[in-house]
């Protein structure tokens, strides 16, 4: 009975961490232990016409039993963002650290997979950084992709930054 309560709470925490904007578009099995690479499409909520594809490793039950560390996936992820329609940019954060556009839990509680958008004004480019965030022992594993705006017809709803 105690375990079922724990599992229910864990399920609620995991479901609450998954944003509605991510849609699984691929899953590739990598071994007989049930480990998979999952690919999700993520749309930037403030930039229409840009879609990011994020991939990450999802550990299977057998792998979790063999190696311990039952409650988390590795920090590795990869990202690729492209223009998938007319670009319309809303009120985005223009600061150097940008803003988080996506996050999901990759452990029971403490670790999240995150995507930040940063605008490079000098080069007129949107940068998207995928990384993991942890309470301690931060990871240097990251992936970066860019969407160049130079020469594109881009609509800025609040006016292009000068």
Secondary structure, DSSP 8 states (H G I E B T S, - for coil): -HHHHHHHHHHHHHHHHS-TTEEEEEEEE-STT--EEEEEEEE-TTEEEEEEEEEEEE--HHHHHHH--TTB--S-EEEEEEEEEEEEE-S---STT-EEEEEEESBSSSEEEEEEEEEETTTTEEEEEEEEEESSS----EEEEEEE-TTS-EEETT----
